[in-house]
Amino acid sequence: LGIPMATGLAITAIYNVVNSYFVGHFGTVEDLAALIFGFPVVGVITALAGLFGVGASTLTARLLGEGNIARIPAVTSFAVYASLIFGVGLAVAGIFFVDPLTRLMGAGGATYEPTRWFVTVLFLGAPPWMCMFTLEQLVRSEGYAKQSMYGIIWGVVINSIFDVLLIAVLGWGIAGAGWAMLAA
């Protein structure tokens, strides 16, 4: 189980490299800076999703070990719905406070507007992103680490396709990178 999980985590780092490549190649220096300034939002969304995903997956694994499978549907349902609801709340709060958050992350001058766009897109995608992360953790907890790794690999492929489409072809810049990340 450890090898597919470690591989999945390593593959996740490819998202950042792929986005940086396309934003750096087809965007502006300000867009590339916005990608870096917006990274804390990615970390916060993922960390908050981990509260539900890792917590529920730990409990699910314990219940499987005890043979108490009757409680697993309630645990997993709660985790998925709670992450979705919490994601909606995070999206609303993030969009409401996007201007002060953008300044707090250090964006200013020419980097302010691209960072603001990128962060806005990330917050708009927080509900499905948090739900997806929770589901990924639940799949792992049931012993399907390979399937989780395959999902992550497909995510990188989809992200790459959408990066080409949204950034290179349509010229959406940093907003395209945000939407590509969320599409994966």
C-alpha positions in Angstrom: 0.0 0.0 0.0 2.9 2.4 0.7 4.4 2.4 -2.8 1.1 3.5 -4.6 0.5 6.1 -1.9 4.0 7.6 -2.2 3.8 7.5 -5.9 0.5 9.3 -5.8 1.9 12.0 -3.6 4.9 12.4 -5.9 2.7 12.6 -8.9 0.7 15.4 -7.2 3.8 17.5 -7.4 3.6 17.3 -11.1 0.5 19.5 -11.1 2.6 22.4 -9.9 5.3 21.8 -12.5 2.8 21.4 -15.4 1.0 24.6 -14.3 4.2 26.5 -13.9 5.4 25.4 -17.3 2.3 26.5 -19.2 1.8 29.7 -17.2 5.5 30.6 -17.6 5.6 29.8 -21.3 2.3 31.3 -22.4 1.6 33.8 -19.6 3.3 36.8 -18.1 5.8 37.1 -15.3 2.9 38.5 -13.2 0.8 35.3 -14.0 3.7 33.2 -12.8 4.0 35.2 -9.6 0.3 34.9 -9.1 0.6 31.1 -9.3 3.2 31.3 -6.5 1.2 33.8 -4.4 -1.9 31.7 -4.7 -0.2 28.5 -3.5 -1.1 29.0 0.2 -4.8 28.9 -0.8 -4.2 25.5 -2.4 -2.5 24.4 0.9 -5.3 25.7 3.1 -8.1 24.1 1.0 -6.2 20.8 0.9 -5.5 20.9 4.6 -9.1 21.6 5.5 -10.2 18.8 3.2 -7.8 16.6 5.1 -9.7 17.2 8.3 -12.6 15.3 6.8 -10.8 12.9 4.4 -8.0 11.7 6.7 -10.2 11.7 9.8 -12.9 9.7 8.1 -10.5 7.4 6.4 -8.8 6.6 9.7 -12.1 5.8 11.4 -13.2 3.8 8.4 -9.9 1.7 8.5 -10.5 1.1 12.2 -14.1 0.0 11.6 -12.9 -2.3 8.8 -10.3 -3.8 11.1 -12.9 -4.4 13.8 -15.4 -5.9 11.4 -17.9 -3.2 12.1 -18.9 -2.4 8.6 -22.4 -1.3 9.5 -21.1 2.1 10.6 -18.9 2.8 7.6 -21.7 4.2 5.3 -22.6 6.8 8.0 -19.0 7.8 8.5 -18.2 8.1 4.8 -21.5 9.9 4.1 -20.8 12.4 6.9 -17.3 13.0 5.6 -18.4 13.6 2.0 -21.3 15.9 2.8 -19.4 17.8 5.6 -16.5 18.5 3.2 -18.9 19.7 0.6 -20.8 22.0 2.9 -17.6 23.2 4.5 -16.2 23.8 1.0 -19.2 26.0 0.1 -18.7 28.0 3.3 -15.0 28.4 2.5 -15.8 29.5 -1.0 -18.2 32.1 0.2 -15.8 33.4 2.8 -12.8 33.3 0.4 -14.6 35.2 -2.3 -16.0 37.7 0.2 -12.5 38.4 1.6 -10.5 37.9 -1.7 -9.1 41.4 -1.7 -7.6 41.4 1.8 -6.4 37.8 1.4 -4.7 38.7 -1.9 -2.8 41.6 -0.2 -2.0 39.4 2.8 -0.4 36.8 0.5 2.0 39.6 -0.7 0.5 40.4 -4.1 0.7 44.0 -5.1 1.2 46.2 -8.1 1.1 44.3 -11.4 0.8 40.9 -9.6 -2.3 41.9 -7.6 -5.0 41.4 -10.3 -3.7 38.0 -11.6 -3.3 36.7 -8.1 -6.8 37.9 -7.3 -8.2 36.1 -10.3 -6.3 32.9 -9.5 -7.4 32.9 -5.8 -11.0 33.6 -6.8 -11.0 30.6 -9.1 -9.5 28.4 -6.4 -12.1 29.4 -3.9 -14.9 28.8 -6.4 -13.6 25.3 -6.8 -13.2 24.6 -3.1 -16.4 22.6 -2.6 -15.7 19.9 -5.3 -12.0 20.0 -4.6 -12.6 19.3 -0.9 -15.1 16.6 -1.7 -12.7 15.0 -4.2 -9.9 15.0 -1.7 -12.1 13.4 0.9 -13.2 10.7 -1.5 -9.6 10.0 -2.4 -8.7 9.5 1.2 -11.7 7.2 1.7 -10.7 5.1 -1.2 -7.2 4.7 0.2 -8.6 3.7 3.6 -10.4 0.8 2.2 -7.1 -0.6 0.8 -7.4 0.7 -2.7 -4.2 2.7 -2.9 -3.5 1.7 -6.5 -6.9 3.0 -7.6 -6.3 6.3 -5.8 -2.9 6.5 -7.5 -4.5 5.9 -10.9 -7.0 8.7 -10.2 -4.2 11.0 -9.4 -2.4 10.1 -12.7 -5.6 10.7 -14.6 -5.8 14.1 -12.8 -2.4 15.1 -14.1 -3.3 14.0 -17.6 -6.5 16.0 -17.5 -4.8 19.0 -15.9 -2.2 18.9 -18.7 -4.9 18.8 -21.4 -6.8 21.7 -19.9 -3.6 23.7 -19.4 -3.0 23.5 -23.1 -6.6 24.3 -24.0 -7.2 27.0 -21.4 -3.8 28.7 -21.3 -2.2 28.1 -24.6 -5.2 27.9 -27.0 -7.8 30.2 -25.3 -5.3 32.5 -23.6 -7.0 32.5 -20.2 -3.7 33.0 -18.4 -3.6 32.4 -14.7 -7.4 31.9 -14.5 -7.0 29.1 -17.0 -4.4 27.5 -14.8 -6.9 27.7 -11.9 -9.7 26.1 -13.9 -7.3 23.4 -15.2 -6.3 22.5 -11.7 -10.0 22.3 -10.7 -10.9 20.2 -13.8 -8.4 17.6 -12.7 
